[in-house]
């Protein structure tokens, strides 16, 4: 894998994304950040280049990914807005292929199903709740997973339970079969995603991570 110096970040303006951006900066990465509303973004650094645009727009993704060696996304579904998961993933994969970018790490919920899952009753209940209450969003997220598995990109989809927006650092449990804990801090999510971007221990897999 190529050395990673510049990272394209989607969702960096969100709550989890802020933790991700700050940790990338501390580790010395250059960042290209896609933002719909750059004026609302408060983190300032000479290491950040901001691209104004939308993940649903292919041209925005082309501008974002140009000259980057990896992509990280913490994009979530926007309330009362067009479905984002599958189209954004499709756009990202297409441009990664064109630019020969190898590494893609993205954030997802427990509700994504994979053929390798052995979900506990608690994890399955959370999955079923999502399918019952937000079936269209659930289907779109599952479709995004299908795009990933059909691609040649070295992707990792990180599945998480309830997110606590703190800097708390704890030992993390990791499993490709089930979520072993009920919560995780945004700090630990960012820490795991960056580590996984570099080390690729779970290439083409969807690990669950949670606080032990």
LODRENZA-457446 format. One record per atom (N, C-alpha, C): residue in three letters; chain; atom name; x, y, z. Coordinates in Angstrom, 2 decimals. Atoms other than C-alpha are relative to their C-alpha. Last residue first. Layout:
BEGIN
ala_A_CA_X_Y_Z
...
This chain:
BEGIN
unk_A_N_0.09_1.21_-0.84
unk_A_CA_-14.96_-3.17_26.84
unk_A_C_-0.52_0.36_1.38
unk_A_N_-0.80_-0.07_-1.20
unk_A_CA_-15.77_-0.14_24.69
unk_A_C_-0.19_-1.27_0.81
unk_A_N_0.71_-0.54_-1.16
unk_A_CA_-17.15_-1.00_21.27
unk_A_C_0.95_0.05_1.19
unk_A_N_-0.88_-0.44_-1.08
unk_A_CA_-16.03_-1.90_17.76
unk_A_C_-0.85_0.58_1.12
unk_A_N_0.68_-0.75_-1.07
unk_A_CA_-17.88_-4.03_15.22
unk_A_C_1.06_0.45_0.99
unk_A_N_-0.12_0.29_-1.45
unk_A_CA_-15.74_-5.00_12.26
unk_A_C_-0.94_0.86_0.85
unk_A_N_0.83_-0.96_-0.72
unk_A_CA_-17.02_-4.78_8.67
unk_A_C_0.05_-0.27_1.49
unk_A_N_0.81_0.54_-1.09
unk_A_CA_-14.46_-6.49_6.41
unk_A_C_-0.76_1.13_0.69
unk_A_N_1.19_0.63_0.58
unk_A_CA_-12.78_-5.82_3.06
unk_A_C_-0.83_-0.72_1.05
unk_A_N_0.30_-0.32_1.39
unk_A_CA_-9.50_-5.05_4.84
unk_A_C_-1.15_-0.83_-0.53
unk_A_N_1.33_0.50_0.32
unk_A_CA_-9.72_-5.58_8.59
unk_A_C_-0.40_0.42_-1.42
unk_A_N_0.19_1.31_-0.61
unk_A_CA_-6.10_-5.26_9.74
unk_A_C_-1.33_-0.64_-0.39
unk_A_N_0.86_0.87_0.81
unk_A_CA_-5.51_-2.42_7.29
unk_A_C_-0.10_-1.42_0.55
unk_A_N_-0.43_1.40_-0.17
unk_A_CA_-2.60_-0.89_9.23
unk_A_C_-0.81_-1.01_-0.81
unk_A_N_-1.43_0.22_0.18
unk_A_CA_-2.85_2.76_8.17
unk_A_C_0.34_-1.49_-0.06
unk_A_N_-0.39_-0.57_1.30
unk_A_CA_-6.58_3.25_7.64
unk_A_C_1.46_-0.33_-0.30
unk_A_N_0.40_0.97_1.02
unk_A_CA_-7.19_0.89_10.55
unk_A_C_0.33_0.50_-1.40
unk_A_N_-0.89_1.16_-0.11
unk_A_CA_-5.22_3.10_12.92
unk_A_C_-0.30_-1.01_-1.10
unk_A_N_-1.31_-0.44_0.50
unk_A_CA_-7.10_6.15_11.69
unk_A_C_0.99_-1.15_0.03
unk_A_N_0.10_-0.20_1.44
unk_A_CA_-10.47_4.42_12.10
unk_A_C_1.34_0.42_-0.60
unk_A_N_0.03_1.28_0.68
unk_A_CA_-9.59_3.08_15.55
unk_A_C_0.01_0.19_-1.52
unk_A_N_-1.28_0.67_-0.21
unk_A_CA_-8.54_6.47_16.94
unk_A_C_0.06_-1.32_-0.76
unk_A_N_-0.99_-0.67_0.86
unk_A_CA_-11.57_8.20_15.42
unk_A_C_1.35_-0.70_0.10
unk_A_N_0.37_0.28_1.39
unk_A_CA_-13.92_5.67_17.00
unk_A_C_1.04_0.59_-0.94
unk_A_N_-0.48_1.35_0.31
unk_A_CA_-12.03_5.91_20.29
unk_A_C_-0.39_-0.43_-1.41
unk_A_N_-1.47_0.01_0.02
unk_A_CA_-12.47_9.69_20.44
unk_A_C_0.53_-1.36_-0.42
unk_A_N_-0.37_-0.52_1.32
unk_A_CA_-16.15_9.40_19.49
unk_A_C_1.53_0.05_-0.13
unk_A_N_-0.19_-1.45_0.10
unk_A_CA_-16.57_7.27_22.59
unk_A_C_0.38_0.39_-1.43
unk_A_N_-1.39_-0.31_0.32
unk_A_CA_-18.05_3.77_22.45
unk_A_C_0.13_1.52_-0.12
unk_A_N_-0.32_-1.40_0.30
unk_A_CA_-21.26_2.16_23.65
unk_A_C_1.47_0.14_-0.34
unk_A_N_1.19_-0.81_0.27
unk_A_CA_-23.15_-1.09_24.22
unk_A_C_0.31_1.44_-0.40
unk_A_N_0.30_-1.03_-1.00
unk_A_CA_-20.40_-3.68_24.06
unk_A_C_-1.15_0.87_-0.45
unk_A_N_-0.15_0.58_-1.33
unk_A_CA_-19.66_-6.97_22.29
unk_A_C_-0.28_1.00_1.12
unk_A_N_-0.39_-1.14_-0.82
unk_A_CA_-20.97_-6.01_18.85
unk_A_C_0.00_-0.45_1.46
unk_A_N_1.02_-0.56_-0.89
unk_A_CA_-21.04_-9.25_16.88
unk_A_C_0.57_1.20_0.74
unk_A_N_1.23_0.79_-0.12
unk_A_CA_-19.31_-11.22_14.12
unk_A_C_-1.09_0.66_0.81
unk_A_N_0.68_-0.06_1.30
unk_A_CA_-16.39_-9.15_12.78
unk_A_C_-1.35_-0.71_0.05
unk_A_N_0.50_1.30_0.46
unk_A_CA_-15.26_-8.43_16.34
unk_A_C_-0.66_0.18_-1.36
unk_A_N_0.19_0.04_1.45
unk_A_CA_-13.24_-5.66_17.98
unk_A_C_-0.44_-1.40_-0.40
unk_A_N_0.21_1.36_0.49
unk_A_CA_-13.29_-4.77_21.68
unk_A_C_-0.31_0.07_-1.49
unk_A_N_1.05_0.25_0.98
unk_A_CA_-11.76_-1.42_22.51
unk_A_C_-0.09_-1.48_-0.31
unk_A_N_-0.32_1.18_0.79
unk_A_CA_-9.79_-0.48_25.62
unk_A_C_-1.19_-0.33_-0.89
unk_A_N_0.16_1.27_-0.69
unk_A_CA_-10.66_3.03_26.70
unk_A_C_0.47_-1.14_-0.89
unk_A_N_-0.76_1.02_0.70
unk_A_CA_-10.02_6.67_25.83
unk_A_C_-0.07_-1.29_0.80
unk_A_N_-0.34_1.17_-0.82
unk_A_CA_-12.61_9.24_26.88
unk_A_C_0.68_-1.07_-0.85
unk_A_N_-1.39_0.35_0.29
unk_A_CA_-12.45_12.33_24.69
unk_A_C_0.45_-1.21_0.79
unk_A_N_-0.98_-0.37_-1.00
unk_A_CA_-16.25_12.57_24.76
unk_A_C_1.40_-0.37_-0.50
unk_A_N_-0.84_-1.05_0.57
unk_A_CA_-19.18_12.45_22.37
unk_A_C_0.92_0.57_1.08
unk_A_N_-0.14_-1.03_-1.03
unk_A_CA_-20.60_9.11_23.48
unk_A_C_0.99_1.05_-0.52
unk_A_N_-1.20_-0.82_-0.03
unk_A_CA_-21.69_7.02_20.48
unk_A_C_-0.09_1.03_1.12
unk_A_N_0.28_-1.36_-0.45
unk_A_CA_-24.23_4.21_20.88
unk_A_C_1.30_0.79_0.16
unk_A_N_1.25_-0.15_-0.77
unk_A_CA_-23.11_1.11_18.93
unk_A_C_-0.21_1.47_0.37
unk_A_N_-0.09_-0.46_-1.39
unk_A_CA_-20.47_1.08_16.14
unk_A_C_-1.37_0.02_0.67
unk_A_N_1.36_-0.05_-0.56
unk_A_CA_-19.80_-0.62_12.81
unk_A_C_0.07_0.29_1.50
unk_A_N_-0.06_0.11_-1.46
unk_A_CA_-16.54_0.19_11.02
unk_A_C_-1.40_0.19_0.57
unk_A_N_1.21_-0.66_-0.52
unk_A_CA_-16.67_-0.51_7.28
unk_A_C_-0.06_-0.25_1.50
unk_A_N_0.38_0.51_-1.32
unk_A_CA_-13.19_-1.29_5.97
unk_A_C_-1.19_0.81_0.48
unk_A_N_0.89_-0.76_-0.89
unk_A_CA_-12.36_-0.89_2.30
unk_A_C_-0.10_-0.68_1.36
unk_A_N_-0.31_0.52_-1.34
unk_A_CA_-9.49_-2.08_0.10
unk_A_C_-0.76_0.84_1.03
unk_A_N_-0.63_-0.92_-0.94
unk_A_CA_-11.17_-1.21_-3.22
unk_A_C_0.29_-0.73_1.33
unk_A_N_-1.37_0.48_-0.19
unk_A_CA_-11.91_-3.95_-5.75
unk_A_C_0.78_0.86_0.99
unk_A_N_-1.11_-0.80_0.50
unk_A_CA_-15.65_-3.31_-5.53
unk_A_C_1.34_-0.69_0.24
unk_A_N_-0.14_0.23_1.45
unk_A_CA_-18.63_-5.69_-5.26
unk_A_C_1.22_0.72_-0.58
unk_A_N_-0.42_1.39_0.21
unk_A_CA_-18.32_-5.88_-1.46
unk_A_C_0.21_-0.32_-1.48
unk_A_N_-1.34_0.24_-0.51
unk_A_CA_-18.39_-2.10_-1.17
unk_A_C_0.48_-1.41_-0.35
unk_A_N_-0.94_-0.67_0.90
unk_A_CA_-21.40_-1.65_-3.42
unk_A_C_1.44_-0.25_0.44
unk_A_N_-0.07_0.83_1.21
unk_A_CA_-23.29_-4.25_-1.37
unk_A_C_0.95_0.61_-1.03
unk_A_N_-0.86_1.15_-0.31
unk_A_CA_-22.44_-2.34_1.80
unk_A_C_0.16_-0.89_-1.22
unk_A_N_-1.37_-0.52_-0.02
unk_A_CA_-23.93_0.81_0.26
unk_A_C_0.99_-1.13_0.30
unk_A_N_-0.40_-0.11_1.40
unk_A_CA_-27.09_-1.16_-0.53
unk_A_C_1.43_0.52_-0.10
unk_A_N_-0.36_1.36_0.39
unk_A_CA_-27.34_-2.07_3.15
unk_A_C_0.47_-0.04_-1.46
unk_A_N_-1.29_0.31_-0.63
unk_A_CA_-27.21_1.61_3.99
unk_A_C_0.46_-1.41_-0.37
unk_A_N_-1.02_-0.79_0.67
unk_A_CA_-29.98_2.36_1.48
unk_A_C_1.39_-0.30_0.57
unk_A_N_-0.24_0.60_1.32
unk_A_CA_-32.13_-0.48_2.77
unk_A_C_1.10_0.73_-0.74
unk_A_N_-0.68_1.28_-0.20
unk_A_CA_-31.79_0.79_6.34
unk_A_C_0.36_-0.66_-1.34
unk_A_N_-1.39_-0.34_-0.36
unk_A_CA_-32.68_4.34_5.32
unk_A_C_0.81_-1.28_0.16
unk_A_N_-0.61_-0.55_1.21
unk_A_CA_-35.81_3.03_3.57
unk_A_C_1.46_0.36_0.25
unk_A_N_-0.29_1.02_1.01
unk_A_CA_-36.76_0.75_6.47
unk_A_C_0.70_0.54_-1.25
unk_A_N_-0.60_-0.78_1.09
unk_A_CA_-36.42_3.36_9.22
unk_A_C_0.37_-0.92_-1.15
unk_A_N_0.31_-1.43_-0.14
unk_A_CA_-38.65_2.14_12.05
unk_A_C_0.54_0.88_-1.12
unk_A_N_1.43_-0.26_-0.19
unk_A_CA_-38.84_-1.59_11.34
unk_A_C_-0.34_1.48_-0.07
unk_A_N_0.71_0.47_1.19
unk_A_CA_-35.36_-2.10_9.87
unk_A_C_-1.49_0.32_0.07
unk_A_N_-0.31_-0.90_1.11
unk_A_CA_-33.82_0.04_12.59
unk_A_C_-0.77_-0.39_-1.25
unk_A_N_0.66_-1.27_-0.30
unk_A_CA_-35.58_-1.90_15.32
unk_A_C_0.23_0.99_-1.13
unk_A_N_1.42_0.13_0.36
unk_A_CA_-34.52_-5.17_13.68
unk_A_C_-0.77_1.28_0.26
unk_A_N_0.09_0.08_1.46
unk_A_CA_-30.85_-4.18_13.83
unk_A_C_-1.46_-0.03_-0.45
unk_A_N_-0.31_-1.34_0.48
unk_A_CA_-31.10_-3.11_17.48
unk_A_C_-0.11_0.07_-1.52
unk_A_N_1.15_-0.86_-0.34
unk_A_CA_-32.86_-6.38_18.30
unk_A_C_0.22_1.42_-0.50
unk_A_N_1.04_0.27_0.98
unk_A_CA_-30.16_-8.30_16.44
unk_A_C_-1.23_0.84_0.25
unk_A_N_-0.40_-0.65_1.25
unk_A_CA_-27.47_-6.63_18.54
unk_A_C_-1.05_-0.21_-1.08
unk_A_N_0.03_-1.45_-0.19
unk_A_CA_-29.27_-7.56_21.76
unk_A_C_0.36_0.74_-1.30
unk_A_N_1.40_-0.44_-0.05
unk_A_CA_-30.02_-11.14_20.64
unk_A_C_-0.10_1.52_0.10
unk_A_N_0.70_0.37_-1.23
unk_A_CA_-26.38_-11.63_19.71
unk_A_C_-1.44_0.49_-0.06
unk_A_N_0.48_-1.04_-0.91
unk_A_CA_-25.29_-11.21_16.10
unk_A_C_-0.71_-0.60_1.21
unk_A_N_0.64_0.89_-0.96
unk_A_CA_-23.32_-13.96_14.43
unk_A_C_-0.52_0.89_1.13
unk_A_N_0.57_-0.37_-1.30
unk_A_CA_-22.41_-11.95_11.37
unk_A_C_-0.50_-1.21_0.79
unk_A_N_-0.88_0.52_-1.06
unk_A_CA_-20.12_-13.22_8.59
unk_A_C_-0.56_0.25_1.40
unk_A_N_0.08_1.47_-0.05
unk_A_CA_-22.66_-12.90_5.74
unk_A_C_0.80_-0.60_1.15
unk_A_N_-0.98_0.61_0.88
unk_A_CA_-22.97_-9.17_6.54
unk_A_C_-0.13_-1.52_0.12
unk_A_N_-0.19_1.46_-0.07
unk_A_CA_-25.87_-7.17_7.94
unk_A_C_1.08_-0.44_-0.96
unk_A_N_-0.45_0.63_1.25
unk_A_CA_-25.74_-3.41_8.55
unk_A_C_0.18_-1.50_0.23
unk_A_N_1.11_0.58_0.76
unk_A_CA_-27.80_-2.43_11.60
unk_A_C_0.39_-0.60_-1.34
unk_A_N_0.10_1.44_-0.24
unk_A_CA_-24.91_-1.95_13.99
unk_A_C_-0.91_-0.69_-0.99
unk_A_N_0.65_0.45_-1.22
unk_A_CA_-24.22_1.48_12.53
unk_A_C_-0.02_-1.52_0.11
unk_A_N_1.37_0.47_0.19
unk_A_CA_-21.71_2.67_9.95
unk_A_C_-0.57_-0.43_1.35
unk_A_N_0.74_0.26_-1.23
unk_A_CA_-18.40_4.54_9.69
unk_A_C_-1.42_-0.43_-0.32
unk_A_N_1.25_-0.73_-0.22
unk_A_CA_-16.11_4.42_6.68
unk_A_C_-0.72_-0.48_1.24
unk_A_N_0.53_0.39_-1.31
unk_A_CA_-12.52_3.50_5.86
unk_A_C_-1.24_0.84_0.26
unk_A_N_1.26_-0.67_-0.34
unk_A_CA_-11.33_3.57_2.23
unk_A_C_-0.50_-0.55_1.33
unk_A_N_0.54_0.20_-1.35
unk_A_CA_-7.78_2.70_1.10
unk_A_C_-1.22_0.85_0.29
unk_A_N_0.23_1.36_-0.48
unk_A_CA_-6.53_2.05_-2.45
unk_A_C_-0.86_-0.09_1.27
unk_A_N_-0.11_-0.11_-1.46
unk_A_CA_-6.66_5.28_-4.43
unk_A_C_-0.43_-1.35_0.59
unk_A_N_-0.84_1.09_-0.54
unk_A_CA_-6.06_4.58_-8.12
unk_A_C_0.31_0.19_1.48
unk_A_N_-1.22_-0.62_-0.52
unk_A_CA_-7.50_7.95_-9.21
unk_A_C_0.97_-1.01_0.59
unk_A_N_-0.59_-0.86_1.03
unk_A_CA_-10.18_6.41_-11.45
unk_A_C_1.35_0.57_0.44
unk_A_N_-0.48_0.86_1.08
unk_A_CA_-10.87_3.59_-8.98
unk_A_C_0.71_0.84_-1.07
unk_A_N_-1.17_0.71_-0.52
unk_A_CA_-11.11_6.00_-6.06
unk_A_C_0.61_-0.89_-1.09
unk_A_N_-1.12_-0.92_0.10
unk_A_CA_-13.45_8.14_-8.17
unk_A_C_1.28_-0.63_0.55
unk_A_N_-0.29_-0.30_1.41
unk_A_CA_-15.89_5.29_-8.76
unk_A_C_1.24_0.88_-0.13
unk_A_N_-0.64_1.16_0.61
unk_A_CA_-15.69_4.07_-5.17
unk_A_C_0.39_0.25_-1.46
unk_A_N_-1.35_0.13_-0.56
unk_A_CA_-16.42_7.53_-3.79
unk_A_C_0.74_-1.16_-0.65
unk_A_N_-0.84_-1.08_0.51
unk_A_CA_-19.41_8.12_-6.07
unk_A_C_1.46_-0.17_0.45
unk_A_N_-0.17_0.25_1.43
unk_A_CA_-20.96_4.73_-5.28
unk_A_C_0.93_1.05_-0.61
unk_A_N_-0.93_1.12_0.13
unk_A_CA_-20.41_5.26_-1.57
unk_A_C_0.30_-0.30_-1.46
unk_A_N_-1.31_-0.50_-0.38
unk_A_CA_-22.05_8.69_-1.73
unk_A_C_1.05_-1.10_-0.15
unk_A_N_-0.49_-0.87_1.08
unk_A_CA_-24.95_7.22_-3.68
unk_A_C_1.38_0.55_0.33
unk_A_N_-0.36_0.79_1.19
unk_A_CA_-25.42_4.30_-1.25
unk_A_C_0.57_0.88_-1.11
unk_A_N_-0.99_1.07_-0.17
unk_A_CA_-25.24_6.23_2.01
unk_A_C_0.42_-0.66_-1.31
unk_A_N_-1.39_-0.35_0.27
unk_A_CA_-26.87_9.58_1.17
unk_A_C_0.94_-1.21_-0.08
unk_A_N_-0.82_1.11_-0.50
unk_A_CA_-30.63_9.27_0.95
unk_A_C_1.44_0.20_-0.43
unk_A_N_-0.16_1.17_0.86
unk_A_CA_-32.09_12.68_0.16
unk_A_C_0.90_-1.06_0.62
unk_A_N_-0.76_-0.32_1.20
unk_A_CA_-32.87_14.99_3.11
unk_A_C_0.17_-1.27_-0.83
unk_A_N_0.90_-0.55_1.02
unk_A_CA_-35.50_14.88_5.87
unk_A_C_0.75_0.47_-1.24
unk_A_N_1.44_0.04_-0.25
unk_A_CA_-32.84_14.29_8.52
unk_A_C_-0.76_0.73_-1.10
unk_A_N_0.50_-1.31_-0.40
unk_A_CA_-29.36_13.83_7.08
unk_A_C_-1.52_-0.06_0.13
unk_A_N_1.19_-0.44_0.74
unk_A_CA_-28.09_10.27_7.03
unk_A_C_-0.50_1.33_0.54
unk_A_N_1.24_0.62_-0.46
unk_A_CA_-24.59_9.96_8.43
unk_A_C_-1.17_0.51_-0.82
unk_A_N_1.29_-0.56_0.44
unk_A_CA_-21.20_10.67_6.90
unk_A_C_-1.16_-0.80_0.58
unk_A_N_0.90_0.16_-1.15
unk_A_CA_-18.20_9.52_8.95
unk_A_C_-1.38_0.56_-0.34
unk_A_N_1.33_-0.62_-0.02
unk_A_CA_-16.02_8.94_5.89
unk_A_C_-0.74_-0.31_1.30
unk_A_N_0.73_0.37_-1.22
unk_A_CA_-12.30_8.30_5.53
unk_A_C_-1.32_0.75_0.01
unk_A_N_1.28_-0.66_-0.23
unk_A_CA_-10.50_8.25_2.15
unk_A_C_-0.59_-0.51_1.32
unk_A_N_0.98_0.78_-0.74
unk_A_CA_-6.87_7.42_1.41
unk_A_C_-1.25_0.85_0.21
unk_A_N_-0.40_1.41_-0.01
unk_A_CA_-3.93_8.50_-0.78
unk_A_C_-0.98_-0.89_0.75
unk_A_N_0.08_0.66_-1.30
unk_A_CA_-5.20_11.95_-1.78
unk_A_C_0.41_-1.47_-0.13
unk_A_N_-1.27_-0.09_-0.72
unk_A_CA_-4.04_13.98_-4.82
unk_A_C_-0.03_-0.62_1.41
unk_A_N_-1.19_-0.26_0.79
unk_A_CA_-7.61_14.41_-6.17
unk_A_C_1.22_0.22_0.90
unk_A_N_-0.93_1.13_-0.02
unk_A_CA_-10.11_12.90_-3.76
unk_A_C_1.29_0.24_-0.78
unk_A_N_-0.44_0.39_-1.33
unk_A_CA_-12.01_16.08_-2.94
unk_A_C_1.12_-1.03_-0.04
unk_A_N_-0.83_-1.07_-0.55
unk_A_CA_-12.25_17.54_-6.42
unk_A_C_0.60_-0.39_1.34
unk_A_N_-1.22_-0.06_0.82
unk_A_CA_-13.50_14.23_-7.81
unk_A_C_0.95_1.07_0.53
unk_A_N_-0.85_1.11_-0.44
unk_A_CA_-15.96_13.87_-4.91
unk_A_C_1.31_-0.01_-0.80
unk_A_N_-0.55_-0.37_-1.31
unk_A_CA_-17.39_17.32_-5.65
unk_A_C_0.95_-1.08_0.50
unk_A_N_-1.08_-0.97_0.25
unk_A_CA_-17.78_16.36_-9.31
unk_A_C_0.63_0.46_1.31
unk_A_N_-1.21_0.68_0.46
unk_A_CA_-19.75_13.25_-8.33
unk_A_C_1.16_0.96_-0.21
unk_A_N_-0.43_-0.58_1.28
unk_A_CA_-22.31_15.22_-6.33
unk_A_C_1.33_-0.60_-0.42
unk_A_N_0.92_0.53_1.02
unk_A_CA_-24.04_13.23_-3.58
unk_A_C_0.37_0.48_-1.40
unk_A_N_-0.39_1.38_0.31
unk_A_CA_-21.04_13.83_-1.29
unk_A_C_-0.90_-0.63_-1.06
unk_A_N_0.91_0.98_-0.58
unk_A_CA_-21.78_17.56_-1.44
unk_A_C_0.43_-1.40_-0.45
unk_A_N_0.74_0.89_0.88
unk_A_CA_-19.55_20.53_-2.09
unk_A_C_-0.80_-1.01_0.78
unk_A_N_1.43_-0.24_-0.19
unk_A_CA_-17.16_23.16_-0.73
unk_A_C_-0.77_-0.87_-1.00
unk_A_N_0.71_0.05_1.27
unk_A_CA_-13.66_21.67_-0.68
unk_A_C_-1.48_0.21_0.29
unk_A_N_1.45_0.21_0.02
unk_A_CA_-11.61_22.68_2.33
unk_A_C_-0.53_0.05_-1.41
unk_A_N_0.50_-0.64_1.22
unk_A_CA_-7.84_22.20_2.53
unk_A_C_-1.49_-0.33_-0.09
unk_A_N_1.35_0.27_0.54
unk_A_CA_-6.60_21.48_6.04
unk_A_C_-0.24_0.79_-1.28
unk_A_N_0.02_1.36_0.55
unk_A_CA_-2.94_21.20_7.12
unk_A_C_-1.33_-0.34_-0.67
unk_A_N_-0.61_-0.09_1.33
unk_A_CA_-2.70_24.99_7.59
unk_A_C_0.03_-1.36_-0.68
unk_A_N_-1.35_0.53_0.10
unk_A_CA_-5.11_24.51_10.46
unk_A_C_0.50_0.17_-1.42
unk_A_N_-0.88_-0.71_0.92
unk_A_CA_-8.43_25.89_11.69
unk_A_C_1.40_-0.58_0.04
unk_A_N_-1.37_0.46_-0.15
unk_A_CA_-11.25_23.87_13.23
unk_A_C_0.87_0.67_-1.06
unk_A_N_-0.79_-0.83_-0.91
unk_A_CA_-14.42_25.98_13.33
unk_A_C_1.45_-0.44_0.19
unk_A_N_-1.08_0.86_-0.49
unk_A_CA_-16.52_24.77_10.40
unk_A_C_1.00_0.82_0.80
unk_A_N_0.35_0.50_-1.33
unk_A_CA_-19.79_26.69_10.03
unk_A_C_1.11_-0.84_0.62
unk_A_N_0.03_-1.12_-0.93
unk_A_CA_-18.56_28.82_7.11
unk_A_C_-0.31_-0.43_1.43
unk_A_N_-1.32_-0.26_-0.59
unk_A_CA_-17.59_25.66_5.26
unk_A_C_0.00_1.11_1.05
unk_A_N_0.07_-1.34_-0.58
unk_A_CA_-21.26_24.73_4.75
unk_A_C_1.32_0.33_0.70
unk_A_N_1.08_-0.72_0.67
unk_A_CA_-21.49_21.72_2.43
unk_A_C_-0.06_1.45_0.47
unk_A_N_0.99_-0.64_-0.87
unk_A_CA_-18.09_20.52_3.55
unk_A_C_-1.07_0.68_-0.84
unk_A_N_1.19_-0.38_0.75
unk_A_CA_-15.61_18.11_1.96
unk_A_C_-1.06_0.53_0.95
unk_A_N_1.26_0.14_-0.73
unk_A_CA_-12.28_18.14_3.77
unk_A_C_-1.17_0.47_-0.85
unk_A_N_0.95_-0.68_0.89
unk_A_CA_-8.88_17.57_2.23
unk_A_C_-1.39_-0.33_0.53
unk_A_N_1.40_0.38_0.13
unk_A_CA_-6.52_16.75_5.07
unk_A_C_-0.68_0.82_-1.09
unk_A_N_0.68_-1.07_0.74
unk_A_CA_-2.75_16.70_5.47
unk_A_C_-1.41_-0.48_-0.28
unk_A_N_0.54_0.19_1.34
unk_A_CA_-1.74_14.19_8.11
unk_A_C_-0.46_1.32_-0.59
unk_A_N_-0.80_-0.61_1.05
unk_A_CA_0.51_15.08_11.03
unk_A_C_-0.50_-0.19_-1.42
unk_A_N_-0.90_1.01_0.55
unk_A_CA_-0.79_12.73_13.70
unk_A_C_0.76_0.49_-1.23
unk_A_N_-1.02_0.30_-1.01
unk_A_CA_-2.28_15.64_15.64
unk_A_C_1.02_-1.01_-0.51
unk_A_N_-0.93_-1.13_-0.08
unk_A_CA_-4.08_16.76_12.48
unk_A_C_1.13_-0.27_0.98
unk_A_N_-0.82_0.03_1.21
unk_A_CA_-5.61_13.33_11.95
unk_A_C_1.02_1.12_0.02
unk_A_N_-1.02_1.05_-0.18
unk_A_CA_-6.74_13.35_15.58
unk_A_C_0.88_-0.15_-1.24
unk_A_N_-0.99_-0.42_-0.99
unk_A_CA_-8.48_16.72_15.21
unk_A_C_1.09_-1.05_0.19
unk_A_N_-0.85_-1.05_0.57
unk_A_CA_-10.19_15.70_11.97
unk_A_C_1.10_0.39_0.98
unk_A_N_-0.85_0.60_1.02
unk_A_CA_-11.52_12.45_13.47
unk_A_C_0.98_1.02_-0.57
unk_A_N_-1.02_0.79_-0.73
unk_A_CA_-12.84_14.13_16.60
unk_A_C_0.99_-0.60_-1.00
unk_A_N_-0.90_-0.96_-0.64
unk_A_CA_-14.63_16.69_14.42
unk_A_C_1.12_-0.69_0.76
unk_A_N_-1.00_-0.45_0.95
unk_A_CA_-16.06_13.89_12.27
unk_A_C_0.98_1.00_0.58
unk_A_N_-1.06_1.00_0.01
unk_A_CA_-17.84_12.39_15.24
unk_A_C_1.13_0.44_-0.91
unk_A_N_-0.51_0.13_-1.37
unk_A_CA_-19.83_15.58_15.74
unk_A_C_1.12_-1.02_0.09
unk_A_N_0.93_0.56_-0.97
unk_A_CA_-20.22_16.43_12.06
unk_A_C_0.66_-0.22_1.35
unk_A_N_0.69_-1.08_-0.67
unk_A_CA_-18.10_18.79_9.95
unk_A_C_-0.98_-0.48_1.05
unk_A_N_-0.87_-0.64_-0.99
unk_A_CA_-15.67_16.03_9.07
unk_A_C_-0.64_1.16_0.74
unk_A_N_0.67_0.00_-1.29
unk_A_CA_-18.43_14.05_7.36
unk_A_C_0.79_0.68_1.09
unk_A_N_1.40_-0.35_0.17
unk_A_CA_-16.19_13.23_4.41
unk_A_C_-0.69_-0.13_1.35
unk_A_N_0.92_0.23_-1.11
unk_A_CA_-12.42_13.28_4.77
unk_A_C_-1.40_0.49_-0.36
unk_A_N_1.29_-0.62_0.31
unk_A_CA_-9.86_12.90_2.00
unk_A_C_-0.99_-0.37_1.08
unk_A_N_1.23_0.78_-0.20
unk_A_CA_-6.48_12.03_3.52
unk_A_C_-1.21_0.82_-0.40
unk_A_N_1.17_-0.88_0.13
unk_A_CA_-3.03_13.29_2.47
unk_A_C_-1.27_-0.86_0.00
unk_A_N_-0.35_-1.32_-0.51
unk_A_CA_0.14_11.56_3.68
unk_A_C_-1.21_0.94_-0.01
unk_A_N_1.14_-0.91_-0.07
unk_A_CA_-0.60_7.87_3.28
unk_A_C_0.45_1.30_0.65
unk_A_N_-0.03_-0.80_-1.22
unk_A_CA_2.31_5.75_2.10
unk_A_C_-1.13_1.01_-0.04
unk_A_N_-0.73_-1.25_0.05
unk_A_CA_1.17_3.52_-0.75
unk_A_C_0.04_0.65_1.39
unk_A_N_0.84_-1.20_0.00
unk_A_CA_0.00_0.00_0.00
unk_A_C_0.88_1.26_0.00
